[in-house]
Structures are given as structure tokens and as C-alpha cells.
Amino acid sequence: MRVIALVDNAFGSTPKPMHFTNYKHCDECKEHDDTLTSQTRVSISREHLGSMGWDPITFADAEGIAYYFPALVRFALRPAIGEREWYAVQLLWHLTYDADANKLFRGFDACQRQAVYDFLAHLAASRERELDDHLVKDQIESAFKLWKQA
Ligand SMILES: [Zn+2]
């Protein structure tokens, strides 16, 4: 798929950082760091990415999220797996949290921002019904507003 290739091209050269979170801060930061350091963008599973209430990506900085971004996009383009919610719901939250101060928007370079925008356009065009069913139409509108500044 074209959008996967665009995302791989923009994020594929991002190295895996030594740490992803402020791991000395508390047990939760440490546990999320352990999850992300123990996997790669190839090995990480939907289970590792948790839920809205327990989400290692929430605790990661932009550099670490850039490393995992190709995997995050792949999960978002798949239907819900097992007990877990459709990953696009979590990813849209990460792409819109804090509006203009969004850490991914601030941390990603111009090429990466453009790839995020292209991913959002693909998601909106190909998953209209799913976005409606998961009540995230407003989130994708907010995401477009932010990432079109790419
Ligand atoms: Zn902490």
C-alpha cells in the first residue's frame, strides 16, 4: 500500500533509542520503558500497545514514537484484534492530544509530518464507517486541522 511505503520512507531510518520514557520517574514509566525497549518495530504486538488506560506510547517521547510509528500505522489499518480496541482510536488520540503543543507534531520533522497527514487522509478515505462506529469523527477532524500544517 502506498501510504505504508510513505510512512516507512519517512520513519524507517529513525534509530531505536536506548530509552523511551522518563524511566527513573516511577514504576509505571519504568514498566512502559521496559515494554518498548524489549521490542522492536517488527516484533511489537497489539497487546504491547495496551489500551487508552494503559498505553506505553503515552509515556514515550517523540523520538521513541517516531521509531515505532511504522508499526503504529500498521496496527491502525488493521481491524480490532482479540479483546483490544481498534488501534486507530488510540493513535488518533496520540496525534491530537494537546492540540498545537502535541509532542509528535512538535517532534516530527517535515517529511514525517507529511507522512502523518497522508496516513490520516488514507484512514479517512478508507475507514469512514469504522471511524463513525468508534465515534472518532471529531478526532480525525482535529487531527487534520493540526497535521495539515505539515
Ligand atoms: Zn512516571
Boltz pocket constraint, residues with backbone or C-beta under 6 A from the ligand:
constraints:
  - pocket:
      binder: B
      contacts: [[A, 22], [A, 25], [A, 26], [A, 27], [A, 28], [A, 29], [A, 30]]
      max_distance: 6.0
